[in-house]
Amino acid sequence: MTSRIDPASPAATISSARRFNGWTAFTFLIAALIALPILVVLAYVFVPSHGIWQHLASTVLPGYITTSLWLMVGVGIGASVIGVGTAWLVTLTEFPGRRFFEWALLLPLAIPAYVIAYTYTGLLDYAGPAQTLLRELTGWSRGDYWAPDVRSLPGAIAMLTLVLYPYVYLLSRAAFLEQSVCVLEVSRTLGCGPWRCFFNVALPLARPAVAAGVTLVLMETLNDFGTVQYFGVSSFTAGIYRTWMGMGEPAAAAQLAAVLTLFIALLVLLERFTRGRGKVHHTTSKYRQLPRYRLGGIHAALGFLAAGLPVLLGFILPALVLANWAVVTAPRIVDARFFAEAANSFILASLAAVLAVVIAMIMAYGLRLRRSRATTYAARIAAMGYGVPGAVIAVGVLIPLSQIDTWINDFTVAHWNIRVGLVLSGTIVAVLFAYMVRFLAVSFNAIEASLGKVTRHMDDAARTLGQKPMGALLRVHLPITRGSLLTAAILVFVDVMKELPATLLLRPFNFDTLAIRAYQMASDERLADAAAPSLAIVLVGIVPVVMLSLAIAKSRPGYEASREERMAEAALDKQAAERA
Amino acid sequence: MRGESEQGRDVSVDGEVVLKLDSVSHSFGSTRVLDAVTIDAKAGELLCLLGPSGCGKTTALRLAAGIEELQQGRIVLAGQTVAAPGAQVPPERRSVGMVFQDYALFPHLSVLRNVQFGLVGAEWADLDGDAKRKRAMEALDQVGMANYAESYPHMLSGGQQQRVALARALAPKPRVLLLDEPFSGLDSNLRAHIRDETLHVVKDSGTTTLIVTHDPEEAMYMADRIVVMNAGRVEQIDRPDALYRAPANAFVASFFSSINRLEGVVRGGAVATPFGNLPTPIADGTRVEILIRPEALRVALPTGPLGPWQAEAHVLDARMLRRASFIHLCFGEFEGQHLHFHSREPARLMPGIGVHVSVTLDRAQTFVFPVAPKNP
């Protein structure tokens, strides 16, 4: 017989006050930890900074604001035009190469913005192959011709647009595919040509998705540090870095970070507002092969060009340049130090991926066990770090961790007369903490979506069949969601590999990763030397793009994608949507 | 309100009470889904919780299993309180087997591993792998699925999945078996067959069983006793035949079949009907409803003057259903009510439309209840 229960002893088997169990306690703890850096940064709005703030406000702050605004306007417009346009082309027209572009348009996602920035700098500057070729062909010399200066605000806009448009592309494409065939067919029978159909039917219907995509792009724009710093464009993130590292004023940096955070909060609210107002409901849900406009002759060529240019400029060209440089410099660059850095990157990314998946799994499962308003909010707080720029998170992580380190050392000195040093702020603990703040949402969204595969009744069945919640997790939920856990881990792994600002600000002394090395060599104008580590990052970055492409290729009408592929795509879509 | 426990006691089924829900109330938000529900199931008994959707029957089952947290009342399982407000024995410690509407088989495990899943805990700890496998195969054999041990759930039909779910619930030899609408996912031909099979498997196992269903026929087919529920309350608990013959109120009377209804007021210890004054113990002046089962109306061609409990009507339509003719009868105006009654006539009588007939009332299938005040 199963062990019987004595109603007189309440503690062991009869758990009272079950509103608050270990799982929910963990969720609240994680939410508090993740919220801490952001709260610290925001709290600095109220901390007096001895006139530094007034100094910043009267000198650089207006510049940071206008520069960041211009960046957002430029990248926002560029990414929407390219993203929506190409999405429309590949989903609703037919031209040679369309099926290739359908997934190839995602490739620029694999290239971090700072990598494409210095690649184009090397390609287009005075000594670069482009201008050299021009001079050789024409016999001109310096001053005889005009060449664009890549290291400028317009240059930064172009670079960020080239690598960020896929977010808009991805969400718009999904929105176009979702649009009922009937609506589009009706509009065609009513005499709508392709252009009118696009502007009068498809685009208004896709507007919420486009808005979500653009919001993502703008967040990533504000998050970007490598490009603006390298180009000397004075945006917020670059300003935070300079105020902290250059002026040694973490408090003022935190205040800048607070302003930037409010900026982003405003952006998110704006997007929520437009989405709330513009909710579009599809009245029918017949999905068939979409009625494509068949492009011929000159139109087909133009379509090919329009879809091909972003891929060429955003991926093929920079990848070729990098490969070209890497072939020359690799024998010198790929040495013991390179492998040490690769190992550092790998260790950091793996640790972060495992941590993020484990924490997210416990949170998602805890939420499932006991969903209340409080736990839902806690989970949302834990996921909000994704919208906060790495530089801001770095500031918010370092300030409390250094304080804790001070306390620890005070304690150890007082008791044992030992200084243990910076056990938190000076080690990879700080870096991993920042990664969790920024990337926990990635794994959480993927895992929460995949837990949908386990029905409520399966939980109940496992429990009535003698499993405790932990037993059910290990024997039912984990085996069923295994594939999605791997997806989640890969996504976090790749994001960490590419991450620059938080790593740069928080890494332990002399602890370099591939991203740091690439950025530093590029900053030292050793562009070709930076190619090998950059190429390594790009290659790793291609993995999730390939996963996504496969999911897309197989999600076409009539193709029943495997559950894992659908989950992967759903997770990526959700991640994209949730960021906003 | 009628005391449910009182009615529960009316029925004498021998044996110890294995599962007792004791004045259990439950709310989701501001919606009260269970209101002081008291049910007890005796050893080896098969109890059906019957009621329209939303009557709280599934919630009662989930509370018994422990997968829903008790708010008010008490649940006693084999003599021990397993749930009281703020004190719960978790489901894994209750030894209950549950079969879900969607079967909830684990998709990543084979049929055998699904059935073996519950063989954990103290009483199975001594068994080695082979013995557990043997127990699981035994359970599969009980439901006739031993040949599918190595199959995976997605390879099985709905009926096969249902059998595996039943075997999985029975394998750990639970004290109570709980089935939540176990046949609703099956098409009607298969349903009757699986229902019969399940009945025999469950009865052979001797396990005390609670089945939730919204289908009166299913409940009458399977149950030793039926708990009729409506809007979170127990309306009546009794054996199927007793429920049918002596419904406690209008809801129970009308839930088992469509029923003819007219209203009246009690005067001089009786209420007027087209068939004569029906005596009733209900107090004079009470507004009552008279419910007449279609089987209670015997239709015949008039042979002479109307006898006692007879009335004249004309035929509006007559249809042959499978086992009886179904005759629409018009009794004209009666006390301001236009009386259109249905008769289910086993004699396969097919009178022509418009024909005048004499209708005899069977008073044993006629019920008088006070008109319930409308709930706000």
Interface residues (C-beta under 8 A of the other chain):
Chain A: M1 T2 S3 R4 I5 D6 P7 P10 T13 I14 S15 S16 A17 R18 T455 H457 M458 D459 D460 A461 A462 R463 T464 L465 G466 Q467 K468 G471 R475 V476 P479 I480
Chain B: R62 A65 G66 I67 E69 A78 Q80 T81 V82 A84 G86 A87 Q88 V89 P90 P91 E92 R93 R94 S95 V96 G97 M98 F100 Q101 D102 Y103 A104 F106 P107 H108 F117 G118 V120 G121 A122 E123 R168 A169 P172 L178
